[in-house]
Amino acid sequence: MSVHVFGIRHHGPGSARSLLRALESLAPDLVLVEGPPEADALLPLAVHAEMRPPVALLVYDPADPRRAVHYPFATFSPEWQAIRYALARGVPVRFCDLPMSHQLVPVDVDPVDGSAPSPGDASAAAGEDGSAASIDADPSIESGAPTASIDPSADPVDPSTDPQPDVEGADLVDEDDPAHIREDPLNWLARAAGESDGERWWEQLVEHRRGDVGLFEAVLEAMEALRDELALPEPLRERQREAYMRQQIRAAEREGFARIAVVCGAWHAPALVRKAAVNDDAALLKGLPKAKLAATWVPWTYGRLAFDSGYGAGVQSPGWYDHLWATREQDAETVSIRWLTRAAQLLREQDLSASTAQVIDAARLAGSVAALRGLALPGLAELNQAADAVFWGGGTGDGAPLPLALIHEHLVVGERLGAVPAETPAVPLQQDLAREQKRLRLAPEAGERVLELDLRREIDLHRSRLLHRLRLLGLPWGDDQRVRGKRGTFHEHWRLRWQPEFAVRVIEAAVWGNTVAEAAGGRVRGDADRAADLPALTGLLDRTLLADLPAAARHLIARIDAEAARAADLRHLMGALPPLAEVLRYGDVRGTDTELLRHVVDGLVARIGVGLPLATASLDDEAAGVMAGSISAVHAAVTLLQDEAHRELWTGALLRVADGAGVHGHVQGRAVRLLLDVRSIDADEAGRRLGLALSTAQAPDAAGAWVEGFLAGAGLVLLHDARLFGILDGWLAGLDADAFTTLLPLLRRTFSTFAAGERRGIGELARRGGAAPSAARPAAADEEIDRERAAAVLPLITLLMGLDAPREAA
């Protein structure tokens, strides 16, 4: 019997090439791969015709899917190639790492003895201030498996070697282990070789190799010497993992396998080669708690394989490594030319200059630079420098940073999204989502995609509903780019980008239902029952109606009705009305039944109208500003509803506020302005009220607040009414120096809200001494109006304004 341990670097094309040659030379009868044994049953899918890396094994707790971990694989991952090698030849293949059922333990269970930790233990694990503890982590070359339980309140994490993963409520660190962060072994080895960059040193030494069976003996020797030299005490979890892997090797030997190949992180290799006492390993693993877990395959992206994503076992350039793997049988010059050709194609797609001659020149330059540096093959740094020099003149200010950024995003990292077979185990909600994506021809993509929908087309309407339902489930696949004020149109603009972690969120959302519609409705009902206030309920209703969930909408409306009847805070009622008004006004675009809301809106308008005068009394400056904004929002909602009864109730309330005693000037000025806008009062009445507010009997600060409320947001009223302009101009001219200095910040803030054209026009008016420009002359009493011509345009005007039917000309 013989055991051959192959220490690899995760996601390394050079390691993968050398591993394949070593396996072909050894012809093992069993392959053990570092990974979660819970996923052994899923291994045959790796050779399925529909399996397309990058993909990841997802191991999760069905009772709490947030407790999950990913094991990513790319085409150039050595473990992936080892698995496919074994399956293609009918050789048994298994995962041999410590089961995740021992690692994904609940936070209230000690991972060593299975007992619940004492309060002192919990505080020690979490830190004196209750913050999450940090644990020592594996170097990137060492392991692709996690060393810590997953915080159930956090997003799912990769089985990375992140130096400081966050952990709550679990004692995962050996008390004897010093508080240090173990450095990546690549950096130690690079320094020993006289290099400063461990990543670059390893890439040139290993990943650019065309395949070398003797590589693994050298790696094993280097790691053994490094572990002995550093003499770092291993964290408890790492000792347990290595003990379990040794047990799996012994078990395979007992089964009679003669040539056993073990593929593991290079850091672990010395521990698996050295002899260890069976009893010591058993003692390390005794009493470990065990959780019931499930596993599946999920699509992954190259972006999530990169260091920049936070994946500690990732690589700097997944796209470049994929290129190295795809061109593994070609010579160095061809590798460079093909890479630069892809870069040139990308740049031309972005309307940037990149010729064939420049590609050839850049490839030659990269080869020359590599030769000067003593490199066997130009690396990514040499190719980038050559492209910079040839395509853009060496970064002389003519736009080089942008092309390099494009190459980094689209080629160096890459935008590839993997795919898994339809036979992959999945919860019913995942299966329904996949069916909907296929039915609506809306396939997930790693890159960003702009989707424009015309809601008059049935397929686009269903696409919109799916995207809105997923957002309700906490799956923001699409970002709605809807322009404000365009809710009544038949168009939506979405920006789509699929994220790999959505796979976990789908599993998590499965508790609400087995289909997307059922789950979204269940989630809405649950959120409605937990909503804290009325505005939260009305905002949720808007999103629910967009998702076309009538049963959930009825539940929400009932909750809104009950909450509105109990609400004592008028501001909550005022905040609830605008979204409901939009639903009533524009719900018919999607064929939504909004009649259920009408009696709720009627009640809200009535209660707001009755309570407004009392609610506006005795407000300080800050509260008055907030109330003025709420009044404007309710006014816009009432205007949008186009209901005469609502309008009469509201204008009556505004008149009582405008006439009320003890009402803050900001609120009173806003009420007068709104009454003027809807012509409930005329310009003469508005001028009279402005004159009273700015009279010498009023304190300057009170008068300034009145002006701020009256003018906030628009200055057209001053441009078109010379009397109002004159009153304001006279008041300002009559202020003494101290009062003017005090009011100047308030007035600047008010006038800054005007459009640039309005400010310019007011300045011109002031320069002319208040003489208004030729304003539109009102029709004289005896001037004839062509009623026939006016009636001809009314149908088009009413259609544009969304009115139900044209009215006859008065």
Long-range contacts (C-beta under 8 A, 24 or more apart in sequence): 1-253, 1-257, 1-258, 1-259, 1-260, 2-258, 2-259, 2-260, 3-249, 3-253, 3-260, 3-262, 4-28, 4-259, 4-260, 4-261, 4-262, 5-216, 5-220, 5-262, 5-264, 5-269, 5-272, 5-273, 6-78, 6-82, 6-216, 6-261, 6-262, 6-263, 6-264, 6-269, 7-216, 7-219, 7-220, 7-223, 7-264, 7-265, 7-266, 7-267, 7-268, 7-269, 8-78, 8-79, 8-216, 8-219, 8-263, 8-264, 8-265, 8-266, 9-78, 9-140, 9-141, 9-202, 9-206, 9-265, 9-266, 10-77, 10-78, 10-79, 10-140, 10-141, 10-143, 10-144, 10-265, 10-313, 11-72, 11-74, 11-76, 11-77, 11-305, 11-313, 11-314, 11-315, 11-318, 11-321, 12-76, 12-77, 12-78, 12-202, 12-206, 12-207, 12-315, 12-321, 13-76, 13-207, 13-321, 13-322, 13-324, 13-325, 13-328, 14-203, 14-206, 14-207, 14-208, 14-209, 14-211, 14-215, 14-324, 15-78, 15-206, 15-207, 15-215, 16-76, 16-77, 16-78, 16-80, 16-81, 16-325, 17-209, 17-210, 17-211, 17-325, 17-328, 18-206, 18-209, 18-211, 18-212, 18-213, 18-215, 18-216, 19-78, 19-81, 19-82, 19-216, 19-263, 20-81, 20-85, 20-211, 21-211, 21-212, 21-213, 22-213, 22-216, 22-261, 23-82, 23-85, 23-261, 24-85, 25-213, 26-259, 26-261, 27-259, 28-86, 28-91, 28-259, 28-260, 28-261, 29-91, 29-92, 29-257, 29-258, 29-259, 29-260, 30-91, 30-92, 30-93, 30-94, 30-252, 30-257, 30-259, 30-260, 30-261, 31-82, 31-83, 31-85, 31-86, 31-91, 31-92, 31-93, 31-94, 31-260, 31-261, 31-263, 32-93, 32-94, 32-95, 32-96, 32-245, 32-248, 32-249, 32-252, 32-260, 32-261, 32-262, 32-263, 33-79, 33-82, 33-83, 33-93, 33-94, 33-95, 33-96, 33-263, 33-264, 34-79, 34-95, 34-96, 34-97, 34-143, 34-144, 34-145, 34-245, 34-263, 34-264, 34-265, 34-268, 35-71, 35-79, 35-95, 35-96, 35-97, 35-144, 35-145, 36-69, 36-71, 36-95, 36-97, 36-99, 36-100, 36-145, 36-295, 37-94, 37-95, 37-96, 37-97, 37-99, 38-99, 38-100, 38-101, 38-293, 38-294, 38-295, 39-71, 39-95, 39-295, 40-94, 40-95, 41-295, 42-295, 42-296, 42-297, 42-424, 42-425, 43-83, 43-87, 43-93, 43-94, 43-95, 44-87, 45-297, 45-420, 45-421, 45-423, 45-424, 46-80, 46-83, 46-84, 46-87, 47-84, 47-87, 47-88, 48-421, 48-423, 49-421, 50-419, 50-420, 50-421, 50-422, 51-297, 51-419, 51-420, 51-421, 52-418, 52-419, 52-420, 53-77, 53-80, 53-300, 53-418, 54-299, 54-300, 54-301, 54-302, 54-304, 54-305, 54-318, 54-416, 54-417, 54-418, 55-297, 55-298, 55-299, 55-300, 55-418, 55-419, 55-420, 56-158, 56-297, 56-298, 56-299, 56-300, 56-500, 57-295, 57-296, 57-297, 57-298, 58-156, 58-295, 58-296, 58-297, 58-298, 58-503, 58-504, 58-507, 59-100, 59-104, 59-293, 59-294, 59-295, 60-104, 60-156, 60-293, 60-294, 60-295, 60-504, 60-507, 61-104, 61-291, 61-292, 61-293, 61-294, 62-292, 62-293, 62-294, 62-507, 63-292, 64-152, 65-504, 65-507, 65-508, 65-510, 66-150, 66-152, 66-153, 66-154, 66-155, 66-156, 66-504, 66-508, 67-104, 67-106, 67-149, 67-150, 67-152, 68-104, 68-150, 68-156, 68-504, 68-507, 69-100, 69-103, 69-104, 69-146, 69-150, 69-156, 69-157, 69-158, 69-159, 70-156, 70-157, 70-158, 70-159, 70-298, 70-300, 70-500, 71-144, 71-145, 71-159, 72-144, 72-158, 72-159, 72-300, 72-304, 72-305, 72-311, 73-300, 74-302, 74-305, 74-318, 74-321, 74-322, 75-322, 75-325, 76-321, 76-322, 76-324, 76-325, 78-263, 79-144, 79-263, 82-261, 82-263, 92-257, 94-248, 96-244, 96-245, 96-248, 96-249, 96-262, 96-264, 97-145, 97-241, 97-244, 97-245, 98-145, 98-237, 98-240, 98-241, 98-244, 98-245, 99-244, 99-290, 100-146, 100-293, 101-290, 101-291, 101-292, 101-293, 102-240, 102-288, 102-289, 102-290, 103-145, 103-146, 103-147, 103-148, 103-149, 103-237, 104-149, 104-150, 104-291, 104-293, 105-149, 105-170, 105-289, 105-290, 105-291, 106-149, 106-291, 107-149, 107-151, 107-152, 107-168, 107-169, 107-170, 108-169, 109-170, 109-289, 110-170, 110-171, 110-289, 111-149, 111-170, 111-171, 111-172, 111-237, 111-288, 111-289, 112-171, 112-236, 112-287, 112-288, 113-287, 114-287, 114-288, 114-289, 117-169, 117-170, 117-171, 121-171, 122-169, 122-171, 124-171, 125-167, 125-168, 125-169, 125-170, 125-171, 125-172, 125-173, 126-168, 126-169, 132-166, 132-167, 132-168, 133-166, 133-167, 133-168, 133-172, 133-173, 134-164, 134-165, 134-166, 134-167, 135-164, 135-165, 135-167, 135-172, 135-173, 135-235, 136-173, 136-177, 136-180, 136-181, 136-182, 136-235, 137-161, 137-162, 137-163, 137-164, 137-165, 137-181, 137-182, 137-312, 138-182, 138-238, 138-265, 138-267, 138-312, 138-313, 139-182, 139-183, 139-184, 139-185, 139-186, 139-267, 140-184, 140-186, 140-312, 140-313, 140-314, 141-184, 141-185, 141-186, 141-202, 141-265, 141-266, 141-267, 142-185, 142-265, 142-266, 142-267, 142-268, 143-238, 143-241, 143-264, 143-265, 143-267, 143-268, 143-313, 144-265, 144-313, 145-241, 147-172, 147-235, 147-237, 147-238, 147-241, 148-172, 148-237, 155-501, 156-501, 156-504, 158-304, 158-310, 158-311, 158-312, 158-313, 158-314, 159-313, 160-310, 160-311, 160-312, 160-313, 160-314, 161-312, 161-313, 162-310, 162-311, 162-312, 163-312, 172-235, 172-236, 172-237, 173-235, 173-236, 174-233, 174-234, 174-235, 174-236, 174-239, 176-233, 177-233, 177-234, 177-235, 177-236, 178-233, 180-232, 182-232, 185-223, 185-226, 185-266, 185-267, 188-226, 188-230, 189-222, 189-226, 199-316, 200-379, 200-381, 203-379, 203-380, 204-375, 204-376, 204-377, 204-379, 207-321, 207-324, 208-324, 208-376, 208-377, 208-379, 210-328, 211-328, 216-269, 219-266, 219-269, 220-266, 220-269, 220-270, 220-273, 223-266, 223-267, 223-269, 223-270, 224-269, 224-270, 224-273, 227-267, 227-270, 227-271, 239-284, 240-284, 240-285, 240-288, 241-268, 242-268, 242-271, 242-272, 243-276, 243-280, 243-281, 243-282, 243-284, 243-285, 244-281, 244-285, 245-272, 246-271, 246-272, 246-276, 246-281, 247-281, 247-282, 247-285, 250-278, 294-425, 295-425, 296-424, 296-425, 296-426, 297-420, 297-421, 297-424, 298-420, 298-500, 298-503, 299-417, 299-418, 299-419, 299-420, 299-444, 299-500, 299-503, 300-417, 300-418, 300-500, 301-415, 301-416, 301-417, 301-418, 301-446, 301-499, 301-500, 302-413, 302-414, 302-415, 302-416, 302-446, 303-413, 303-414, 303-415, 303-446, 304-500, 306-413, 308-413, 316-412, 317-380, 317-412, 317-413, 318-413, 318-414, 319-410, 319-411, 319-412, 319-413, 319-414, 319-416, 320-380, 320-411, 320-412, 322-414, 322-416, 323-411, 332-367, 332-376, 332-377, 332-378, 333-363, 333-367, 335-377, 335-378, 336-363, 336-366, 336-367, 336-378, 336-383, 337-363, 339-383, 339-411, 340-366, 340-383, 340-386, 340-387, 342-411, 343-387, 343-407, 343-411, 344-391, 346-406, 346-407, 346-410, 346-411, 347-391, 347-403, 347-406, 347-407, 350-403, 350-406, 352-399, 352-402, 352-403, 352-406, 353-391, 354-391, 358-390, 358-391, 361-390, 362-386, 362-387, 362-389, 362-390, 362-391, 365-389, 365-390, 380-412, 415-446, 415-447, 416-446, 417-444, 417-445, 417-446, 417-498, 427-506, 427-507, 427-510, 427-514, 428-510, 428-514, 428-515, 429-506, 429-507, 429-509, 429-510, 429-513, 429-514, 429-515, 429-516, 429-519, 430-503, 430-506, 430-507, 430-510, 432-514, 432-515, 432-516, 433-470, 433-506, 433-516, 436-466, 436-516, 440-466, 442-466, 444-477, 444-498, 445-496, 445-497, 445-498, 446-497, 446-498, 447-497, 448-495, 448-496, 448-497, 449-495, 449-496, 449-497, 450-493, 450-494, 450-495, 450-496, 451-478, 451-493, 451-494, 451-495, 451-496, 452-491, 452-492, 452-493, 452-494, 453-491, 453-492, 453-493, 453-494, 454-490, 454-491, 455-490, 455-491, 455-492, 455-589, 455-590, 456-490, 460-492, 461-590, 464-492, 464-546, 465-546, 465-547, 465-548, 466-516, 467-494, 467-496, 468-543, 468-546, 468-547, 468-548, 469-516, 469-517, 469-520, 469-547, 469-549, 470-516, 470-520, 471-543, 471-547, 472-520, 472-523, 472-524, 472-543, 472-544, 472-547, 472-549, 473-505, 473-506, 473-509, 473-512, 473-516, 473-519, 473-520, 473-523, 474-505, 474-508, 474-509, 474-523, 475-502, 475-505, 475-506, 475-509, 477-502, 487-582, 487-585, 487-586, 487-589, 488-585, 488-586, 488-589, 488-802, 489-589, 490-589, 517-549, 520-547, 520-549, 520-552, 521-549, 521-551, 521-552, 522-552, 524-549, 524-552, 524-555, 524-556, 525-552, 525-555, 525-556, 528-552, 528-555, 528-556, 528-559, 529-559, 531-559, 531-563, 533-563, 533-572, 534-560, 534-563, 534-564, 534-567, 534-572, 534-573, 534-575, 534-576, 535-572, 535-575, 535-576, 535-579, 537-563, 537-576, 538-575, 538-576, 538-577, 538-579, 538-580, 539-579, 541-579, 541-580, 541-583, 541-597, 542-579, 542-582, 542-583, 545-583, 545-587, 545-590, 545-592, 545-594, 546-590, 548-590, 548-592, 550-592, 550-593, 553-592, 553-596, 554-596, 557-596, 557-597, 557-600, 560-600, 561-599, 561-600, 561-603, 564-600, 564-603, 564-604, 564-607, 565-603, 570-607, 570-608, 570-611, 570-612, 570-615, 571-615, 571-626, 571-627, 571-630, 573-604, 573-607, 573-608, 573-611, 574-608, 574-630, 574-631, 574-633, 574-634, 575-630, 575-633, 576-604, 577-601, 577-604, 577-605, 577-608, 577-633, 577-634, 577-637, 578-633, 578-634, 578-636, 578-637, 580-604, 580-637, 581-637, 581-638, 581-640, 581-641, 582-637, 582-640, 584-641, 585-640, 585-641, 585-802, 601-641, 602-646, 605-638, 605-646, 605-649, 605-650, 606-649, 608-634, 608-650, 608-653, 609-649, 609-650, 609-652, 609-653, 610-653, 612-653, 612-654, 612-656, 612-657, 613-653, 613-656, 613-657, 613-660, 616-657, 616-660, 616-663, 616-664, 616-667, 617-660, 617-662, 617-663, 618-662, 619-663, 619-664, 619-667, 620-664, 621-664, 621-666, 621-705, 623-664, 624-664, 624-665, 624-666, 624-667, 624-705, 624-709, 625-666, 627-664, 627-667, 628-666, 628-667, 628-670, 628-709, 628-712, 631-657, 631-667, 631-670, 631-671, 631-674, 632-670, 632-674, 632-713, 635-674, 639-678, 642-803, 647-678, 651-675, 651-678, 651-680, 654-680, 655-680, 658-689, 664-705, 665-693, 665-702, 665-703, 665-704, 665-705, 665-706, 665-709, 666-705, 666-706, 666-708, 666-709, 667-709, 668-693, 668-706, 668-709, 669-693, 669-705, 669-706, 669-707, 669-708, 669-709, 669-710, 669-711, 670-709, 670-710, 670-712, 671-709, 672-709, 672-710, 673-709, 673-710, 673-711, 673-712, 673-717, 676-717, 683-721, 683-723, 683-724, 684-723, 686-717, 686-721, 686-724, 687-721, 687-723, 687-724, 687-727, 690-724, 690-727, 690-728, 691-727, 694-727, 694-728, 694-731, 696-734, 700-735, 700-739, 700-742, 700-743, 701-742, 701-743, 703-731, 704-743, 704-746, 704-747, 705-746, 707-747, 707-750, 708-746, 708-747, 708-749, 708-750, 711-750, 711-751, 711-754, 712-750, 712-753, 713-753, 713-754, 714-753, 714-754, 714-755, 714-758, 715-751, 715-754, 715-755, 715-758, 715-759, 715-761, 715-762, 716-758, 718-762, 718-765, 719-758, 719-761, 719-762, 719-765, 719-772, 720-772, 720-775, 722-770, 722-771, 722-772, 722-775, 725-762, 725-765, 725-770, 725-772, 726-770, 729-766, 729-770
